[in-house]
Amino acid sequence: MGGYLTQDPAVEKWVRMRESTAKHFRWNARNVRNVGILGLVIPAGFLYLSVTYDRQFQWAAKGPSPKPAPVEDDE
C-alpha cells in the first residue's frame, strides 16, 4: 500500500503563507477593528448581559421541596 505523495503547489503556497504570518503581520484598520470587536465589544456584551440578568432566572433543577427546620422551644 506504499505510494508516493503528490504535492499540490497551491497547498504548499498556502502552508508557507500560514507559517510566515507572524513575521509579516502589521497593524492596520481592519486588524484594529477585529481586535476591538472580538476582544472588547463581545466580552463587554457578555459581562453586561450576565450582570443585568443575574438572579432573574432560577437555574437549579426542580427537586423535592426542602423540609422546614425543626423549631426548638426555649422553656
All heavy atoms as a GROMACS GRO file, in nm:
protein
  603
    1MET      N    1   0.083  -0.120   0.000
    1MET     CA    2   0.000   0.000   0.000
    1MET      C    3   0.086   0.125   0.000
    1MET      O    4   0.034   0.232   0.016
    1MET     CB    5  -0.090   0.003   0.123
    1MET     CG    6  -0.194  -0.104   0.131
    1MET     SD    7  -0.361  -0.080   0.077
    1MET     CE    8  -0.400   0.080   0.042
    2GLY      N    9   0.214   0.107  -0.014
    2GLY     CA   10   0.301   0.224  -0.016
    2GLY      C   11   0.290   0.295  -0.149
    2GLY      O   12   0.274   0.236  -0.254
    3GLY      N   13   0.294   0.422  -0.143
    3GLY     CA   14   0.287   0.502  -0.264
    3GLY      C   15   0.365   0.629  -0.244
    3GLY      O   16   0.428   0.650  -0.142
    4TYR      N   17   0.360   0.712  -0.340
    4TYR     CA   18   0.429   0.839  -0.327
    4TYR      C   19   0.328   0.949  -0.303
    4TYR      O   20   0.211   0.938  -0.339
    4TYR     CB   21   0.514   0.868  -0.451
    4TYR     CG   22   0.435   0.876  -0.580
    4TYR    CD1   23   0.387   0.999  -0.624
    4TYR    CD2   24   0.407   0.763  -0.656
    4TYR    CE1   25   0.314   1.009  -0.739
    4TYR    CE2   26   0.335   0.772  -0.772
    4TYR     CZ   27   0.288   0.894  -0.813
    4TYR     OH   28   0.215   0.904  -0.927
    5LEU      N   29   0.374   1.054  -0.242
    5LEU     CA   30   0.288   1.166  -0.205
    5LEU      C   31   0.301   1.274  -0.310
    5LEU      O   32   0.411   1.323  -0.337
    5LEU     CB   33   0.329   1.220  -0.068
    5LEU     CG   34   0.250   1.338  -0.013
    5LEU    CD1   35   0.106   1.296   0.012
    5LEU    CD2   36   0.311   1.389   0.114
    6THR      N   37   0.191   1.312  -0.370
    6THR     CA   38   0.194   1.421  -0.468
    6THR      C   39   0.171   1.551  -0.392
    6THR      O   40   0.087   1.560  -0.303
    6THR     CB   41   0.087   1.403  -0.575
    6THR    OG1   42  -0.041   1.395  -0.513
    6THR    CG2   43   0.112   1.276  -0.655
    7GLN      N   44   0.245   1.651  -0.429
    7GLN     CA   45   0.234   1.780  -0.363
    7GLN      C   46   0.161   1.877  -0.454
    7GLN      O   47   0.196   1.893  -0.570
    7GLN     CB   48   0.371   1.834  -0.328
    7GLN     CG   49   0.443   1.749  -0.226
    7GLN     CD   50   0.578   1.805  -0.191
    7GLN    OE1   51   0.631   1.891  -0.260
    7GLN    NE2   52   0.636   1.754  -0.083
    8ASP      N   53   0.060   1.939  -0.397
    8ASP     CA   54  -0.017   2.038  -0.470
    8ASP      C   55   0.050   2.173  -0.450
    8ASP      O   56   0.069   2.217  -0.336
    8ASP     CB   57  -0.160   2.041  -0.417
    8ASP     CG   58  -0.252   2.132  -0.496
    8ASP    OD1   59  -0.206   2.193  -0.595
    8ASP    OD2   60  -0.369   2.143  -0.457
    9PRO      N   61   0.087   2.243  -0.558
    9PRO     CA   62   0.155   2.373  -0.542
    9PRO      C   63   0.070   2.476  -0.467
    9PRO      O   64   0.123   2.557  -0.390
    9PRO     CB   65   0.182   2.419  -0.685
    9PRO     CG   66   0.163   2.299  -0.770
    9PRO     CD   67   0.078   2.204  -0.697
   10ALA      N   68  -0.062   2.473  -0.485
   10ALA     CA   69  -0.148   2.569  -0.416
   10ALA      C   70  -0.146   2.543  -0.265
   10ALA      O   71  -0.140   2.638  -0.185
   10ALA     CB   72  -0.289   2.561  -0.470
   11VAL      N   73  -0.148   2.416  -0.225
   11VAL     CA   74  -0.145   2.383  -0.083
   11VAL      C   75  -0.010   2.421  -0.024
   11VAL      O   76  -0.003   2.476   0.087
   11VAL     CB   77  -0.175   2.233  -0.062
   11VAL    CG1   78  -0.153   2.193   0.082
   11VAL    CG2   79  -0.316   2.200  -0.106
   12GLU      N   80   0.098   2.395  -0.096
   12GLU     CA   81   0.231   2.431  -0.047
   12GLU      C   82   0.245   2.582  -0.031
   12GLU      O   83   0.304   2.629   0.067
   12GLU     CB   84   0.338   2.377  -0.143
   12GLU     CG   85   0.343   2.226  -0.148
   12GLU     CD   86   0.376   2.165  -0.015
   12GLU    OE1   87   0.462   2.220   0.058
   12GLU    OE2   88   0.315   2.062   0.019
   13LYS      N   89   0.188   2.659  -0.123
   13LYS     CA   90   0.192   2.805  -0.112
   13LYS      C   91   0.113   2.852   0.010
   13LYS      O   92   0.156   2.940   0.084
   13LYS     CB   93   0.136   2.868  -0.240
   13LYS     CG   94   0.140   3.018  -0.240
   13LYS     CD   95   0.083   3.073  -0.369
   13LYS     CE   96   0.079   3.224  -0.365
   13LYS     NZ   97   0.017   3.280  -0.484
   14TRP      N   98  -0.002   2.790   0.033
   14TRP     CA   99  -0.085   2.827   0.147
   14TRP      C  100  -0.013   2.795   0.278
   14TRP      O  101  -0.017   2.872   0.373
   14TRP     CB  102  -0.218   2.752   0.139
   14TRP     CG  103  -0.310   2.784   0.251
   14TRP    CD1  104  -0.390   2.894   0.263
   14TRP    CD2  105  -0.331   2.706   0.368
   14TRP    NE1  106  -0.460   2.888   0.381
   14TRP    CE2  107  -0.426   2.774   0.447
   14TRP    CE3  108  -0.279   2.585   0.414
   14TRP    CZ2  109  -0.470   2.725   0.568
   14TRP    CZ3  110  -0.323   2.537   0.536
   14TRP    CH2  111  -0.418   2.606   0.611
   15VAL      N  112   0.054   2.678   0.284
   15VAL     CA  113   0.127   2.639   0.405
   15VAL      C  114   0.240   2.737   0.433
   15VAL      O  115   0.262   2.779   0.547
   15VAL     CB  116   0.179   2.494   0.391
   15VAL    CG1  117   0.279   2.462   0.501
   15VAL    CG2  118   0.064   2.396   0.393
   16ARG      N  119   0.314   2.777   0.330
   16ARG     CA  120   0.421   2.875   0.350
   16ARG      C  121   0.366   3.009   0.400
   16ARG      O  122   0.426   3.075   0.484
   16ARG     CB  123   0.500   2.895   0.220
   16ARG     CG  124   0.599   2.786   0.192
   16ARG     CD  125   0.695   2.824   0.079
   16ARG     NE  126   0.627   2.860  -0.045
   16ARG     CZ  127   0.585   2.773  -0.137
   16ARG    NH1  128   0.604   2.644  -0.118
   16ARG    NH2  129   0.526   2.814  -0.246
   17MET      N  130   0.252   3.049   0.345
   17MET     CA  131   0.190   3.175   0.388
   17MET      C  132   0.147   3.167   0.535
   17MET      O  133   0.170   3.260   0.611
   17MET     CB  134   0.070   3.206   0.300
   17MET     CG  135  -0.002   3.333   0.338
   17MET     SD  136  -0.160   3.352   0.257
   17MET     CE  137  -0.254   3.223   0.333
   18ARG      N  138   0.086   3.054   0.575
   18ARG     CA  139   0.040   3.037   0.712
   18ARG      C  140   0.155   3.033   0.812
   18ARG      O  141   0.142   3.078   0.924
   18ARG     CB  142  -0.042   2.908   0.726
   18ARG     CG  143  -0.176   2.913   0.662
   18ARG     CD  144  -0.273   2.990   0.742
   18ARG     NE  145  -0.302   2.919   0.865
   18ARG     CZ  146  -0.370   2.970   0.964
   18ARG    NH1  147  -0.417   3.090   0.957
   18ARG    NH2  148  -0.390   2.900   1.073
   19GLU      N  149   0.268   2.978   0.771
   19GLU     CA  150   0.382   2.968   0.861
   19GLU      C  151   0.455   3.100   0.879
   19GLU      O  152   0.528   3.116   0.975
   19GLU     CB  153   0.479   2.862   0.809
   19GLU     CG  154   0.426   2.722   0.823
   19GLU     CD  155   0.520   2.619   0.764
   19GLU    OE1  156   0.619   2.658   0.699
   19GLU    OE2  157   0.493   2.499   0.781
   20SER      N  158   0.435   3.194   0.788
   20SER     CA  159   0.509   3.320   0.797
   20SER      C  160   0.420   3.439   0.831
   20SER      O  161   0.464   3.554   0.817
   20SER     CB  162   0.582   3.345   0.665
   20SER     OG  163   0.489   3.365   0.561
   21THR      N  164   0.299   3.417   0.876
   21THR     CA  165   0.211   3.530   0.906
   21THR      C  166   0.261   3.613   1.024
   21THR      O  167   0.244   3.735   1.026
   21THR     CB  168   0.067   3.484   0.934
   21THR    OG1  169   0.070   3.385   1.035
   21THR    CG2  170   0.001   3.431   0.810
   22ALA      N  171   0.320   3.550   1.124
   22ALA     CA  172   0.369   3.625   1.240
   22ALA      C  173   0.483   3.718   1.203
   22ALA      O  174   0.497   3.827   1.260
   22ALA     CB  175   0.414   3.529   1.349
   23LYS      N  176   0.564   3.679   1.106
   23LYS     CA  177   0.676   3.764   1.065
   23LYS      C  178   0.629   3.885   0.986
   23LYS      O  179   0.692   3.990   0.991
   23LYS     CB  180   0.774   3.683   0.980
   23LYS     CG  181   0.851   3.579   1.057
   23LYS     CD  182   0.959   3.518   0.972
   23LYS     CE  183   0.899   3.408   0.889
   23LYS     NZ  184   0.998   3.331   0.814
   24HIS      N  185   0.519   3.871   0.914
   24HIS     CA  186   0.475   3.977   0.824
   24HIS      C  187   0.349   4.049   0.871
   24HIS      O  188   0.288   4.122   0.794
   24HIS     CB  189   0.451   3.919   0.685
   24HIS     CG  190   0.571   3.851   0.627
   24HIS    ND1  191   0.684   3.920   0.590
   24HIS    CD2  192   0.597   3.721   0.603
   24HIS    CE1  193   0.774   3.835   0.544
   24HIS    NE2  194   0.724   3.713   0.552
   25PHE      N  195   0.312   4.030   0.998
   25PHE     CA  196   0.191   4.093   1.050
   25PHE      C  197   0.213   4.242   1.070
   25PHE      O  198   0.315   4.286   1.120
   25PHE     CB  199   0.151   4.030   1.183
   25PHE     CG  200   0.030   4.094   1.245
   25PHE    CD1  201  -0.096   4.063   1.201
   25PHE    CD2  202   0.044   4.186   1.348
   25PHE    CE1  203  -0.208   4.120   1.257
   25PHE    CE2  204  -0.067   4.245   1.405
   25PHE     CZ  205  -0.194   4.211   1.360
   26ARG      N  206   0.114   4.320   1.031
   26ARG     CA  207   0.117   4.465   1.054
   26ARG      C  208  -0.022   4.509   1.100
   26ARG      O  209  -0.124   4.457   1.056
   26ARG     CB  210   0.151   4.539   0.924
   26ARG     CG  211   0.293   4.517   0.882
   26ARG     CD  212   0.337   4.628   0.786
   26ARG     NE  213   0.479   4.612   0.760
   26ARG     CZ  214   0.528   4.572   0.644
   26ARG    NH1  215   0.449   4.548   0.542
   26ARG    NH2  216   0.657   4.560   0.628
   27TRP      N  217  -0.022   4.606   1.191
   27TRP     CA  218  -0.148   4.662   1.236
   27TRP      C  219  -0.203   4.753   1.127
   27TRP      O  220  -0.134   4.840   1.077
   27TRP     CB  221  -0.131   4.741   1.364
   27TRP     CG  222  -0.112   4.654   1.484
   27TRP    CD1  223   0.005   4.629   1.547
   27TRP    CD2  224  -0.212   4.580   1.552
   27TRP    NE1  225  -0.016   4.543   1.652
   27TRP    CE2  226  -0.148   4.511   1.658
   27TRP    CE3  227  -0.348   4.564   1.536
   27TRP    CZ2  228  -0.218   4.430   1.745
   27TRP    CZ3  229  -0.418   4.482   1.623
   27TRP    CH2  230  -0.353   4.417   1.726
   28ASN      N  231  -0.329   4.734   1.092
   28ASN     CA  232  -0.398   4.824   1.001
   28ASN      C  233  -0.540   4.841   1.053
   28ASN      O  234  -0.576   4.786   1.158
   28ASN     CB  235  -0.395   4.770   0.856
   28ASN     CG  236  -0.451   4.630   0.843
   28ASN    OD1  237  -0.533   4.590   0.924
   28ASN    ND2  238  -0.406   4.557   0.743
   29ALA      N  239  -0.620   4.917   0.982
   29ALA     CA  240  -0.754   4.947   1.031
   29ALA      C  241  -0.839   4.821   1.048
   29ALA      O  242  -0.915   4.809   1.144
   29ALA     CB  243  -0.823   5.044   0.936
   30ARG      N  244  -0.824   4.728   0.957
   30ARG     CA  245  -0.903   4.605   0.966
   30ARG      C  246  -0.864   4.523   1.088
   30ARG      O  247  -0.951   4.471   1.159
   30ARG     CB  248  -0.883   4.524   0.839
   30ARG     CG  249  -0.962   4.397   0.835
   30ARG     CD  250  -0.937   4.324   0.705
   30ARG     NE  251  -1.001   4.194   0.707
   30ARG     CZ  252  -0.974   4.098   0.623
   30ARG    NH1  253  -0.882   4.117   0.530
   30ARG    NH2  254  -1.036   3.985   0.630
   31ASN      N  255  -0.735   4.510   1.115
   31ASN     CA  256  -0.691   4.432   1.231
   31ASN      C  257  -0.733   4.498   1.361
   31ASN      O  258  -0.772   4.430   1.456
   31ASN     CB  259  -0.540   4.414   1.228
   31ASN     CG  260  -0.494   4.326   1.115
   31ASN    OD1  261  -0.570   4.245   1.065
   31ASN    ND2  262  -0.370   4.343   1.074
   32VAL      N  263  -0.722   4.630   1.368
   32VAL     CA  264  -0.763   4.702   1.489
   32VAL      C  265  -0.913   4.684   1.512
   32VAL      O  266  -0.957   4.661   1.626
   32VAL     CB  267  -0.726   4.851   1.478
   32VAL    CG1  268  -0.786   4.931   1.591
   32VAL    CG2  269  -0.575   4.866   1.476
   33ARG      N  270  -0.992   4.690   1.406
   33ARG     CA  271  -1.136   4.671   1.418
   33ARG      C  272  -1.168   4.530   1.467
   33ARG      O  273  -1.249   4.513   1.558
   33ARG     CB  274  -1.204   4.696   1.284
   33ARG     CG  275  -1.357   4.683   1.290
   33ARG     CD  276  -1.422   4.679   1.154
   33ARG     NE  277  -1.388   4.550   1.095
   33ARG     CZ  278  -1.360   4.532   0.967
   33ARG    NH1  279  -1.355   4.634   0.886
   33ARG    NH2  280  -1.331   4.412   0.922
   34ASN      N  281  -1.103   4.430   1.410
   34ASN     CA  282  -1.130   4.292   1.451
   34ASN      C  283  -1.091   4.267   1.596
   34ASN      O  284  -1.165   4.201   1.670
   34ASN     CB  285  -1.057   4.194   1.359
   34ASN     CG  286  -1.118   4.189   1.222
   34ASN    OD1  287  -1.232   4.229   1.202
   34ASN    ND2  288  -1.042   4.140   1.126
   35VAL      N  289  -0.978   4.319   1.638
   35VAL     CA  290  -0.936   4.304   1.777
   35VAL      C  291  -1.033   4.377   1.869
   35VAL      O  292  -1.069   4.328   1.977
   35VAL     CB  293  -0.792   4.353   1.797
   35VAL    CG1  294  -0.757   4.366   1.943
   35VAL    CG2  295  -0.694   4.260   1.727
   36GLY      N  296  -1.076   4.495   1.829
   36GLY     CA  297  -1.171   4.570   1.910
   36GLY      C  298  -1.303   4.499   1.927
   36GLY      O  299  -1.359   4.491   2.037
   37ILE      N  300  -1.353   4.440   1.819
   37ILE     CA  301  -1.482   4.372   1.825
   37ILE      C  302  -1.468   4.240   1.902
   37ILE      O  303  -1.545   4.213   1.994
   37ILE     CB  304  -1.537   4.347   1.684
   37ILE    CG1  305  -1.581   4.480   1.622
   37ILE    CG2  306  -1.655   4.252   1.686
   37ILE    CD1  307  -1.619   4.471   1.477
   38LEU      N  308  -1.371   4.159   1.865
   38LEU     CA  309  -1.360   4.027   1.925
   38LEU      C  310  -1.300   4.030   2.065
   38LEU      O  311  -1.326   3.942   2.147
   38LEU     CB  312  -1.274   3.935   1.836
   38LEU     CG  313  -1.334   3.904   1.699
   38LEU    CD1  314  -1.236   3.827   1.615
   38LEU    CD2  315  -1.464   3.830   1.712
   39GLY      N  316  -1.218   4.130   2.095
   39GLY     CA  317  -1.150   4.134   2.224
   39GLY      C  318  -1.213   4.226   2.326
   39GLY      O  319  -1.188   4.212   2.445
   40LEU      N  320  -1.295   4.320   2.281
   40LEU     CA  321  -1.351   4.417   2.375
   40LEU      C  322  -1.504   4.420   2.374
   40LEU      O  323  -1.567   4.411   2.479
   40LEU     CB  324  -1.298   4.557   2.344
   40LEU     CG  325  -1.146   4.574   2.354
   40LEU    CD1  326  -1.106   4.712   2.306
   40LEU    CD2  327  -1.100   4.550   2.494
   41VAL      N  328  -1.564   4.435   2.257
   41VAL     CA  329  -1.708   4.455   2.249
   41VAL      C  330  -1.785   4.329   2.288
   41VAL      O  331  -1.878   4.336   2.369
   41VAL     CB  332  -1.748   4.502   2.107
   41VAL    CG1  333  -1.899   4.509   2.093
   41VAL    CG2  334  -1.685   4.636   2.076
   42ILE      N  335  -1.746   4.215   2.235
   42ILE     CA  336  -1.818   4.091   2.266
   42ILE      C  337  -1.804   4.053   2.413
   42ILE      O  338  -1.904   4.023   2.479
   42ILE     CB  339  -1.776   3.978   2.171
   42ILE    CG1  340  -1.826   4.011   2.030
   42ILE    CG2  341  -1.829   3.843   2.218
   42ILE    CD1  342  -1.786   3.914   1.924
   43PRO      N  343  -1.682   4.053   2.472
   43PRO     CA  344  -1.674   4.023   2.616
   43PRO      C  345  -1.749   4.125   2.702
   43PRO      O  346  -1.812   4.089   2.802
   43PRO     CB  347  -1.524   4.028   2.645
   43PRO     CG  348  -1.460   3.996   2.515
   43PRO     CD  349  -1.548   4.057   2.412
   44ALA      N  350  -1.747   4.253   2.664
   44ALA     CA  351  -1.821   4.353   2.739
   44ALA      C  352  -1.971   4.328   2.729
   44ALA      O  353  -2.045   4.346   2.827
   44ALA     CB  354  -1.787   4.493   2.689
   45GLY      N  355  -2.017   4.282   2.613
   45GLY     CA  356  -2.159   4.248   2.597
   45GLY      C  357  -2.199   4.131   2.685
   45GLY      O  358  -2.306   4.132   2.747
   46PHE      N  359  -2.114   4.027   2.690
   46PHE     CA  360  -2.143   3.914   2.778
   46PHE      C  361  -2.144   3.957   2.924
   46PHE      O  362  -2.227   3.912   3.003
   46PHE     CB  363  -2.042   3.802   2.758
   46PHE     CG  364  -2.070   3.718   2.636
   46PHE    CD1  365  -1.969   3.692   2.546
   46PHE    CD2  366  -2.195   3.666   2.613
   46PHE    CE1  367  -1.993   3.615   2.434
   46PHE    CE2  368  -2.221   3.587   2.501
   46PHE     CZ  369  -2.119   3.562   2.412
   47LEU      N  370  -2.052   4.043   2.963
   47LEU     CA  371  -2.048   4.093   3.100
   47LEU      C  372  -2.175   4.171   3.132
   47LEU      O  373  -2.235   4.153   3.238
   47LEU     CB  374  -1.926   4.180   3.122
   47LEU     CG  375  -1.913   4.243   3.261
   47LEU    CD1  376  -1.893   4.134   3.365
   47LEU    CD2  377  -1.799   4.341   3.264
   48TYR      N  378  -2.218   4.258   3.042
   48TYR     CA  379  -2.340   4.336   3.062
   48TYR      C  380  -2.461   4.245   3.078
   48TYR      O  381  -2.542   4.263   3.170
   48TYR     CB  382  -2.362   4.431   2.944
   48TYR     CG  383  -2.496   4.500   2.949
   48TYR    CD1  384  -2.518   4.605   3.037
   48TYR    CD2  385  -2.601   4.459   2.867
   48TYR    CE1  386  -2.642   4.668   3.043
   48TYR    CE2  387  -2.723   4.520   2.872
   48TYR     CZ  388  -2.744   4.624   2.959
   48TYR     OH  389  -2.866   4.684   2.966
   49LEU      N  390  -2.473   4.144   2.990
   49LEU     CA  391  -2.587   4.053   2.999
   49LEU      C  392  -2.584   3.973   3.128
   49LEU      O  393  -2.688   3.952   3.191
   49LEU     CB  394  -2.588   3.959   2.879
   49LEU     CG  395  -2.624   4.022   2.745
   49LEU    CD1  396  -2.608   3.921   2.633
   49LEU    CD2  397  -2.764   4.079   2.747
   50SER      N  398  -2.466   3.929   3.169
   50SER     CA  399  -2.459   3.848   3.292
   50SER      C  400  -2.491   3.932   3.415
   50SER      O  401  -2.556   3.883   3.508
   50SER     CB  402  -2.322   3.783   3.305
   50SER     OG  403  -2.222   3.881   3.321
   51VAL      N  404  -2.449   4.057   3.418
   51VAL     CA  405  -2.480   4.142   3.533
   51VAL      C  406  -2.627   4.184   3.531
   51VAL      O  407  -2.692   4.188   3.635
   51VAL     CB  408  -2.387   4.266   3.532
   51VAL    CG1  409  -2.433   4.369   3.632
   51VAL    CG2  410  -2.245   4.224   3.560
   52THR      N  411  -2.681   4.210   3.413
   52THR     CA  412  -2.819   4.255   3.402
   52THR      C  413  -2.918   4.146   3.440
   52THR      O  414  -3.015   4.171   3.511
   52THR     CB  415  -2.848   4.302   3.258
   52THR    OG1  416  -2.757   4.406   3.225
   52THR    CG2  417  -2.989   4.355   3.245
   53TYR      N  418  -2.895   4.025   3.393
   53TYR     CA  419  -2.991   3.917   3.412
   53TYR      C  420  -2.952   3.822   3.525
   53TYR      O  421  -3.006   3.713   3.535
   53TYR     CB  422  -3.009   3.839   3.282
   53TYR     CG  423  -3.075   3.924   3.176
   53TYR    CD1  424  -3.002   3.970   3.067
   53TYR    CD2  425  -3.208   3.961   3.186
   53TYR    CE1  426  -3.060   4.048   2.971
   53TYR    CE2  427  -3.268   4.039   3.090
   53TYR     CZ  428  -3.194   4.083   2.982
   53TYR     OH  429  -3.252   4.161   2.888
   54ASP      N  430  -2.860   3.864   3.610
   54ASP     CA  431  -2.822   3.782   3.724
   54ASP      C  432  -2.940   3.771   3.820
   54ASP      O  433  -3.011   3.867   3.847
   54ASP     CB  434  -2.702   3.844   3.795
   54ASP     CG  435  -2.647   3.756   3.904
   54ASP    OD1  436  -2.652   3.634   3.886
   54ASP    OD2  437  -2.598   3.810   4.005
   55ARG      N  438  -2.963   3.654   3.870
   55ARG     CA  439  -3.070   3.624   3.966
   55ARG      C  440  -3.211   3.640   3.908
   55ARG      O  441  -3.309   3.638   3.981
   55ARG     CB  442  -3.060   3.711   4.091
   55ARG     CG  443  -2.927   3.708   4.158
   55ARG     CD  444  -2.924   3.601   4.262
   55ARG     NE  445  -2.798   3.611   4.335
   55ARG     CZ  446  -2.733   3.507   4.376
   55ARG    NH1  447  -2.779   3.388   4.354
   55ARG    NH2  448  -2.620   3.522   4.440
   56GLN      N  449  -3.222   3.657   3.776
   56GLN     CA  450  -3.355   3.670   3.719
   56GLN      C  451  -3.414   3.532   3.687
   56GLN      O  452  -3.534   3.515   3.689
   56GLN     CB  453  -3.350   3.754   3.592
   56GLN     CG  454  -3.486   3.786   3.536
   56GLN     CD  455  -3.481   3.886   3.425
   56GLN    OE1  456  -3.375   3.937   3.391
   56GLN    NE2  457  -3.593   3.917   3.365
   57PHE      N  458  -3.328   3.437   3.658
   57PHE     CA  459  -3.373   3.303   3.626
   57PHE      C  460  -3.330   3.206   3.734
   57PHE      O  461  -3.225   3.223   3.795
   57PHE     CB  462  -3.315   3.258   3.491
   57PHE     CG  463  -3.353   3.348   3.378
   57PHE    CD1  464  -3.261   3.438   3.326
   57PHE    CD2  465  -3.480   3.345   3.324
   57PHE    CE1  466  -3.295   3.522   3.222
   57PHE    CE2  467  -3.514   3.429   3.220
   57PHE     CZ  468  -3.423   3.516   3.170
   58GLN      N  469  -3.410   3.103   3.756
   58GLN     CA  470  -3.375   3.001   3.853
   58GLN      C  471  -3.319   2.883   3.775
   58GLN      O  472  -3.391   2.811   3.706
   58GLN     CB  473  -3.498   2.959   3.933
   58GLN     CG  474  -3.465   2.859   4.040
   58GLN     CD  475  -3.587   2.824   4.122
   58GLN    OE1  476  -3.696   2.874   4.097
   58GLN    NE2  477  -3.570   2.737   4.218
   59TRP      N  478  -3.187   2.863   3.784
   59TRP     CA  479  -3.120   2.762   3.705
   59TRP      C  480  -3.112   2.628   3.777
   59TRP      O  481  -3.076   2.527   3.718
   59TRP     CB  482  -2.980   2.808   3.669
   59TRP     CG  483  -2.981   2.929   3.582
   59TRP    CD1  484  -2.953   3.056   3.620
   59TRP    CD2  485  -3.012   2.936   3.443
   59TRP    NE1  486  -2.966   3.142   3.516
   59TRP    CE2  487  -3.001   3.072   3.405
   59TRP    CE3  488  -3.049   2.843   3.349
   59TRP    CZ2  489  -3.025   3.114   3.275
   59TRP    CZ3  490  -3.073   2.886   3.219
   59TRP    CH2  491  -3.061   3.019   3.185
   60ALA      N  492  -3.144   2.622   3.905
   60ALA     CA  493  -3.136   2.498   3.980
   60ALA      C  494  -3.244   2.402   3.933
   60ALA      O  495  -3.355   2.443   3.897
   60ALA     CB  496  -3.151   2.525   4.129
   61ALA      N  497  -3.213   2.275   3.935
   61ALA     CA  498  -3.309   2.174   3.892
   61ALA      C  499  -3.422   2.165   3.994
   61ALA      O  500  -3.402   2.184   4.114
   61ALA     CB  501  -3.241   2.040   3.877
   62LYS      N  502  -3.538   2.135   3.945
   62LYS     CA  503  -3.653   2.119   4.034
   62LYS      C  504  -3.640   1.986   4.106
   62LYS      O  505  -3.612   1.884   4.047
   62LYS     CB  506  -3.783   2.120   3.955
   62LYS     CG  507  -3.812   2.252   3.888
   62LYS     CD  508  -3.854   2.354   3.988
   62LYS     CE  509  -3.895   2.481   3.917
   62LYS     NZ  510  -3.927   2.586   4.006
   63GLY      N  511  -3.658   1.988   4.233
   63GLY     CA  512  -3.649   1.867   4.313
   63GLY      C  513  -3.751   1.874   4.424
   63GLY      O  514  -3.838   1.961   4.426
   64PRO      N  515  -3.742   1.783   4.518
   64PRO     CA  516  -3.836   1.789   4.630
   64PRO      C  517  -3.811   1.916   4.712
   64PRO      O  518  -3.698   1.959   4.729
   64PRO     CB  519  -3.805   1.662   4.711
   64PRO     CG  520  -3.667   1.623   4.670
   64PRO     CD  521  -3.648   1.672   4.530
   65SER      N  522  -3.920   1.973   4.759
   65SER     CA  523  -3.904   2.095   4.838
   65SER      C  524  -3.835   2.062   4.970
   65SER      O  525  -3.863   1.957   5.031
   65SER     CB  526  -4.040   2.160   4.863
   65SER     OG  527  -4.124   2.069   4.929
   66PRO      N  528  -3.749   2.148   5.016
   66PRO     CA  529  -3.678   2.119   5.142
   66PRO      C  530  -3.773   2.123   5.261
   66PRO      O  531  -3.868   2.200   5.264
   66PRO     CB  532  -3.575   2.232   5.150
   66PRO     CG  533  -3.628   2.340   5.063
   66PRO     CD  534  -3.710   2.273   4.956
   67LYS      N  535  -3.747   2.038   5.357
   67LYS     CA  536  -3.829   2.034   5.477
   67LYS      C  537  -3.789   2.150   5.568
   67LYS      O  538  -3.672   2.184   5.579
   67LYS     CB  539  -3.810   1.902   5.550
   67LYS     CG  540  -3.857   1.783   5.469
   67LYS     CD  541  -3.834   1.653   5.542
   67LYS     CE  542  -3.879   1.538   5.456
   67LYS     NZ  543  -3.852   1.410   5.517
   68PRO      N  544  -3.886   2.211   5.634
   68PRO     CA  545  -3.851   2.321   5.724
   68PRO      C  546  -3.772   2.270   5.844
   68PRO      O  547  -3.787   2.157   5.888
   68PRO     CB  548  -3.986   2.378   5.767
   68PRO     CG  549  -4.084   2.271   5.740
   68PRO     CD  550  -4.029   2.187   5.628
   69ALA      N  551  -3.689   2.356   5.896
   69ALA     CA  552  -3.608   2.321   6.012
   69ALA      C  553  -3.698   2.305   6.135
   69ALA      O  554  -3.796   2.378   6.151
   69ALA     CB  555  -3.503   2.428   6.036
   70PRO      N  556  -3.666   2.210   6.221
   70PRO     CA  557  -3.749   2.194   6.342
   70PRO      C  558  -3.737   2.316   6.432
   70PRO      O  559  -3.630   2.376   6.445
   70PRO     CB  560  -3.693   2.069   6.408
   70PRO     CG  561  -3.557   2.053   6.352
   70PRO     CD  562  -3.559   2.114   6.215
   71VAL      N  563  -3.845   2.350   6.495
   71VAL     CA  564  -3.850   2.464   6.585
   71VAL      C  565  -3.824   2.416   6.726
   71VAL      O  566  -3.891   2.323   6.774
   71VAL     CB  567  -3.985   2.536   6.577
   71VAL    CG1  568  -3.989   2.654   6.672
   71VAL    CG2  569  -4.013   2.580   6.434
   72GLU      N  570  -3.730   2.474   6.795
   72GLU     CA  571  -3.698   2.435   6.932
   72GLU      C  572  -3.763   2.536   7.027
   72GLU      O  573  -3.753   2.656   7.008
   72GLU     CB  574  -3.548   2.433   6.953
   72GLU     CG  575  -3.478   2.330   6.870
   72GLU     CD  576  -3.327   2.331   6.894
   72GLU    OE1  577  -3.285   2.394   6.994
   72GLU    OE2  578  -3.258   2.269   6.817
   73ASP      N  579  -3.830   2.481   7.130
   73ASP     CA  580  -3.892   2.568   7.229
   73ASP      C  581  -3.793   2.593   7.343
   73ASP      O  582  -3.729   2.502   7.393
   73ASP     CB  583  -4.018   2.501   7.288
   73ASP     CG  584  -4.129   2.494   7.183
   73ASP    OD1  585  -4.132   2.583   7.097
   73ASP    OD2  586  -4.209   2.399   7.190
   74ASP      N  587  -3.778   2.717   7.381
   74ASP     CA  588  -3.689   2.753   7.492
   74ASP      C  589  -3.773   2.770   7.619
   74ASP      O  590  -3.818   2.878   7.654
   74ASP     CB  591  -3.616   2.883   7.462
   74ASP     CG  592  -3.516   2.866   7.350
   74ASP    OD1  593  -3.467   2.751   7.332
   74ASP    OD2  594  -3.484   2.964   7.281
   75GLU      N  595  -3.799   2.663   7.690
   75GLU     CA  596  -3.883   2.671   7.811
   75GLU      C  597  -3.803   2.652   7.934
   75GLU      O  598  -3.706   2.598   7.954
   75GLU     CB  599  -3.994   2.567   7.805
   75GLU     CG  600  -4.093   2.600   7.698
   75GLU     CD  601  -4.205   2.499   7.697
   75GLU    OE1  602  -4.247   2.452   7.805
   75GLU    OE2  603  -4.252   2.470   7.591
   0.00000   0.00000   0.00000
